[in-house]
Amino acid sequence: MDLSRLIRIDGTTWQIEPTGAMRVPAVIYAGEGLVREMDEKVYEQTVNVASLPGIVKAAYVMPDAHWGYGFPIGGVAAFDADEGGVVSAGGVGFDVSCGVRTMLSHLKVSQIAPVQKEFADSLFQQIPAGLGSKGAITLDHVEMEAMLKGGARWAVERGWGETRDLERIEEHGEMVGAEPSCVSDRAKERQQREMGTLGSGNHYLEVQAISEVFDKEAAGCFGLEPDEVVVTIHCGSRGLGHQIGTEFLREMLPAAAAAGISLPDRELACAPIKANVGQRYLGAMRAAINCALANREIIGHYARRVFSHFFPNANLDLLFDVSHNTCKVESHKANGGSRQLFVHRKGATRAFGPNHPDLPQALRTIGQPVLIGGSMGTGSYVLAGCLSSEEKSFASACHGAGRAMSRHTALKKWRGRQIVDELAEHGIIIRSPSMRGIAEEAPGAYKDAEAVVLSAEEAGLAKRVARLRPLICIKG
């Protein structure tokens, strides 16, 4: 990105002043190196987001940002429905409620090491992964409707999870306002056999070791002990969410025109929040959030089952489960008072700070766990939300390392078998149905996760708690 067009506020804060159709400024949070590496499309898309009706304060960009569909991935924007604010399917993303859950095993690395390969094989056999992967669960019409309404709570009630998990899941595992009737038959059909599956792309299940602790108090509260093993699951709403995004993007183009909204980019298709299309999208999108929450709960259940086979006394405790592709109604301070805003986070994680009433009591003194995925073979991080992130980014932080090159470019540079062998030499076992997928997701195709989280910490979005290194990766 060309830095000459940005105003540097401090070491990790950059501003784009309103010009042309922009209604508010844009703010980028990242160190200089990360900003320079961002493609020009991030600048263009952020400026476009800042021009949408009803946007409040600013359009924000997280340090892991790269270009996406309409909104940049790593983009945050909040809209006021009473000021003509809009909802945009491109501001949520196709994989609605793609998110991360981390579970604590309380096992030491030394206990995993002797059975690492067999353990990896069992996880790969038990948890379906890959493009179009199907699971053992088949939903009829009644159960589909119940799942879309009930989310993780539905999964727990059916025996695919534990009640104690629910307080550690965003929205307590059940997104209110979901309207299954707003979800098309085609979307439901695509999801009929996909519950409990990882899918493809950057989705994964990793067995990880806690390799470094940065904040002992926060780590103690979160239950993170050096050299212990955790399980992290990264996936979303699968085919259902993708179908919802595809269908509503088509509907939002004429809806925007009917509302007199001039779109700088067709990919930024949106609808007034109070319009019929906007309300139906919100109902469908919330149903997709429940689908993703249920999906991660089921996969967590499968992971527990494998752990119990190898380690009968192991008891996986959920640290937290949080999404990074959503639009949520939240109360935030803006323009002199507290307002109910529709906060779009696309490739960005909610990061509530200490004492937020929506956090579980056990975590409230520290803040929300913010789960940052690295790339296959590199470190991931657990952060904690900061009070300052409320003012800076509507309580939002980064979501991962962020891509540094396209999948097409990665395929030209690497081969899947090469990556599997190289990582095996470092004690990391990869299991995947697709060598092509491994090449597309090569560690070198992503930004430096450490640089990303350091930028987030310096900017006051979230603070580092612990670093995790991979031992086993089940890759979609």
Secondary structure, 3 states (H helix, E strand, C coil): CCHHHCEEEECCEEEECCCCCCCCCEEEECCHHHHHHCCHHHHHHHHHHCCCCCECCCEEEEEEEECCCCCCEEEEEEECHHHCCEECHHHCCCCCCCEEEEEEEEEEHHHHHHHHHHHHHHHHHHCCCCCCCCCCCCCCHHHHHHHHHHHHHHHHHCCCCCHHHHHHEHHHHCCCCCCHHHCCHHHHHHHCCCCCCCCCCCCEEEEEEEEEECCHHHHHHHCCCCCEEEEEEEECCHHHHHHHHHHHHHHHHHHHHHCCCCCCCHHHCCEECCCHHHHHHHHHHHHHHHHHHHHHHHHHHHHHHHHHHHCCCCCCEEEEEEECEEEEEEEEEECCEEEEEEEEEECCEECCCCCCCCCCHHHCCCCCEEEEECCCCCCEEEEEECCHHHHHHCCEECCECCECCCHHHHHHHCCHHHHHHHHHHCCCEEECCCHHHHHHCCHHHECCHHHHHHHHHHCCCEEEEEEEEEEEEEEC
